[in-house]
Amino acid sequence: MAIVRPFKGLRPKPDMAKKVASPPYDVLSTEEARNIAQNNPYSFLRVNKAELEFDPGTDPYSEEVYKRGKDNLMKLYRDGVMIRDEEPSFYIYRLTMNGRPQTGLVSLASVDEYDQGTIKKHEHTRPEKVADRANHIAYLEAQVGPVFTTFKYRETVDAIFKNITAQKAETDFVADDGVRHELWVVDDSATVDAITKAFGEIPELYIADGHHRSASASEVRRRKQEQNPNHTGKELYNFFLHVCFADKELSILPYNRVIKDLGTMTTEEFLKKISDKFDVAQHQGDINPEIAHTFGLYLGRQWYALTAKPGTFDADSPTRSIDASILGDNLIAPILGIENPKTDKRIDFVGGIRGTKELVKLVDSGEYTLAFSLYPTSIRQLLNVADAGEVMPPKSTWFEPKLRSGMVVNLLTDY
């Protein structure tokens, strides 16, 4: 069953929400965050990425940075910019991008269910990133970045959401990127009970984005449990903040690749080598693949259409049938020699929200030699990988729109 728990959320006053709510901490560099927050003292980036208030070169994992984040959160609360609800509540959060809405539940999820695998994952985590977010939670005594989860569509949940969103939203604003954000506060006991019951009939949840935030919540619970001789399992640290959407509402964009060089190969040698595994044809204009197992290659100011040949993938494998795997296994690793795309400095990744024009720009600038455009991974593929207990290929999903941080915060203590 999927345990969801209402909580006394800390959230911006409706008229301050646009100034407070910010992009997630992990999609921006410190310099980008500093530019966004420069003329906005209320930006939640000052909580979630407090190193922007220090001199360049300051260790973002230092105690002084975490403490500054807490000070900034407490100031937002004490100055009345953010308010805490008096009753345990659920929150309905709807994002609308390019006329396409997606509606999710903001609640607490169970760390036990995460640890036991009822909340399924599809990525490995890096210890240093888990430690960072765990320290962030511990110093702030708050969970400020929600985990993005999904579930297989249920009519009962959809009906509840539609009934709530038929009313006027408590918070409603359009961010600078054009995405509309709406938030409904649900504190009446009948609706809270209905939501709890409806999710209790869902067998599992899936992490879409936020594996490190989930693992950090588990780490914080481990620390707190060791320190609490009266641990009961009901304390707030046994739960973590998430926003949960039905799978059919989510949109995954491609995650494209750019490569620094061809190694020692000439363009002609490279094209000849890849033709063993791919059909290669010159193409006029940008390529945004419209069917699976096809790719765009931009090299030497020329686009090429690539089609994976039979034998390059396993259609029955949840992981090896994903286009990011096909490209990696048959071209990027064996031909370009990039075995570990997570650490190799010759490769970088470009979210599909930037489009193929960004690929052309990066290659034509001379910073990169070639680029690949991919067909997007489907949400069904992601769920299949998680169900199989496997791991998605690196950088294979780019979700849009992004959840804003600071829309609702879970305090682990009373400030």
Secondary structure in CASP SS format (residue, H / E / C, confidence):
PFRMAT SS
TARGET T0000
AUTHOR 0000-0000-0000
METHOD secondary structure of the structure
MODEL  1
M C 1.00
A C 1.00
I C 1.00
V E 1.00
R E 1.00
P C 1.00
F E 1.00
K C 1.00
G C 1.00
L E 1.00
R E 1.00
P E 1.00
K C 1.00
P H 1.00
D H 1.00
M H 1.00
A H 1.00
K H 1.00
K H 1.00
V H 1.00
A C 1.00
S E 1.00
P C 1.00
P C 1.00
Y H 1.00
D H 1.00
V H 1.00
L C 1.00
S C 1.00
T H 1.00
E H 1.00
E H 1.00
A H 1.00
R H 1.00
N H 1.00
I H 1.00
A H 1.00
Q C 1.00
N C 1.00
N C 1.00
P C 1.00
Y C 1.00
S C 1.00
F C 1.00
L H 1.00
R H 1.00
V H 1.00
N H 1.00
K C 1.00
A H 1.00
E H 1.00
L H 1.00
E H 1.00
F C 1.00
D C 1.00
P C 1.00
G C 1.00
T C 1.00
D C 1.00
P C 1.00
Y C 1.00
S C 1.00
E H 1.00
E H 1.00
V H 1.00
Y H 1.00
K H 1.00
R H 1.00
G H 1.00
K H 1.00
D H 1.00
N H 1.00
L H 1.00
M H 1.00
K H 1.00
L H 1.00
Y H 1.00
R H 1.00
D C 1.00
G C 1.00
V C 1.00
M E 1.00
I E 1.00
R E 1.00
D C 1.00
E C 1.00
E C 1.00
P C 1.00
S E 1.00
F E 1.00
Y E 1.00
I E 1.00
Y E 1.00
R E 1.00
L E 1.00
T E 1.00
M E 1.00
N C 1.00
G C 1.00
R E 1.00
P E 1.00
Q E 1.00
T E 1.00
G E 1.00
L E 1.00
V E 1.00
S E 1.00
L E 1.00
A E 1.00
S E 1.00
V H 1.00
D H 1.00
E H 1.00
Y H 1.00
D H 1.00
Q H 1.00
G C 1.00
T C 1.00
I E 1.00
K E 1.00
K C 1.00
H C 1.00
E C 1.00
H C 1.00
T C 1.00
R C 1.00
P H 1.00
E H 1.00
K H 1.00
V H 1.00
A H 1.00
D H 1.00
R H 1.00
A H 1.00
N H 1.00
H H 1.00
I H 1.00
A H 1.00
Y H 1.00
L H 1.00
E C 1.00
A E 1.00
Q E 1.00
V C 1.00
G C 1.00
P C 1.00
V E 1.00
F E 1.00
T E 1.00
T E 1.00
F E 1.00
K C 1.00
Y C 1.00
R C 1.00
E H 1.00
T H 1.00
V H 1.00
D H 1.00
A H 1.00
I H 1.00
F H 1.00
K H 1.00
N H 1.00
I H 1.00
T H 1.00
A C 1.00
Q C 1.00
K C 1.00
A C 1.00
E C 1.00
T E 1.00
D E 1.00
F E 1.00
V E 1.00
A C 1.00
D C 1.00
D C 1.00
G C 1.00
V C 1.00
R E 1.00
H E 1.00
E E 1.00
L E 1.00
W E 1.00
V E 1.00
V E 1.00
D C 1.00
D C 1.00
S H 1.00
A H 1.00
T H 1.00
V H 1.00
D H 1.00
A H 1.00
I H 1.00
T H 1.00
K H 1.00
A H 1.00
F H 1.00
G H 1.00
E C 1.00
I C 1.00
P C 1.00
E C 1.00
L E 1.00
Y E 1.00
I E 1.00
A E 1.00
D E 1.00
G C 1.00
H H 1.00
H H 1.00
R H 1.00
S H 1.00
A H 1.00
S H 1.00
A H 1.00
S H 1.00
E H 1.00
V H 1.00
R H 1.00
R H 1.00
R H 1.00
K H 1.00
Q H 1.00
E H 1.00
Q H 1.00
N C 1.00
P C 1.00
N C 1.00
H C 1.00
T C 1.00
G C 1.00
K C 1.00
E C 1.00
L H 1.00
Y H 1.00
N H 1.00
F E 1.00
F E 1.00
L E 1.00
H E 1.00
V E 1.00
C E 1.00
F E 1.00
A E 1.00
D H 1.00
K H 1.00
E H 1.00
L C 1.00
S C 1.00
I E 1.00
L E 1.00
P C 1.00
Y E 1.00
N E 1.00
R E 1.00
V E 1.00
I E 1.00
K C 1.00
D C 1.00
L C 1.00
G C 1.00
T C 1.00
M C 1.00
T C 1.00
T H 1.00
E H 1.00
E H 1.00
F H 1.00
L H 1.00
K H 1.00
K H 1.00
I H 1.00
S C 1.00
D C 1.00
K C 1.00
F E 1.00
D E 1.00
V E 1.00
A E 1.00
Q E 1.00
H E 1.00
Q C 1.00
G C 1.00
D C 1.00
I C 1.00
N C 1.00
P C 1.00
E C 1.00
I C 1.00
A C 1.00
H C 1.00
T E 1.00
F E 1.00
G E 1.00
L E 1.00
Y E 1.00
L E 1.00
G C 1.00
R C 1.00
Q E 1.00
W E 1.00
Y E 1.00
A E 1.00
L E 1.00
T E 1.00
A E 1.00
K C 1.00
P C 1.00
G C 1.00
T C 1.00
F C 1.00
D C 1.00
A C 1.00
D C 1.00
S C 1.00
P C 1.00
T C 1.00
R C 1.00
S C 1.00
I C 1.00
D H 1.00
A H 1.00
S H 1.00
I H 1.00
L H 1.00
G H 1.00
D H 1.00
N H 1.00
L H 1.00
I H 1.00
A C 1.00
P C 1.00
I C 1.00
L C 1.00
G C 1.00
I C 1.00
E C 1.00
N C 1.00
P C 1.00
K C 1.00
T C 1.00
D C 1.00
K C 1.00
R C 1.00
I E 1.00
D E 1.00
F E 1.00
V E 1.00
G E 1.00
G H 1.00
I H 1.00
R H 1.00
G H 1.00
T H 1.00
K H 1.00
E H 1.00
L H 1.00
V H 1.00
K H 1.00
L H 1.00
V H 1.00
D H 1.00
S C 1.00
G C 1.00
E C 1.00
Y C 1.00
T C 1.00
L E 1.00
A E 1.00
F E 1.00
S E 1.00
L C 1.00
Y C 1.00
P C 1.00
T C 1.00
S C 1.00
I H 1.00
R H 1.00
Q H 1.00
L H 1.00
L H 1.00
N H 1.00
V H 1.00
A H 1.00
D H 1.00
A C 1.00
G C 1.00
E C 1.00
V C 1.00
M C 1.00
P C 1.00
P C 1.00
K C 1.00
S C 1.00
T C 1.00
W E 1.00
F E 1.00
E C 1.00
P C 1.00
K C 1.00
L C 1.00
R C 1.00
S E 1.00
G C 1.00
M C 1.00
V C 1.00
V E 1.00
N E 1.00
L E 1.00
L C 1.00
T C 1.00
D C 1.00
Y C 1.00
END
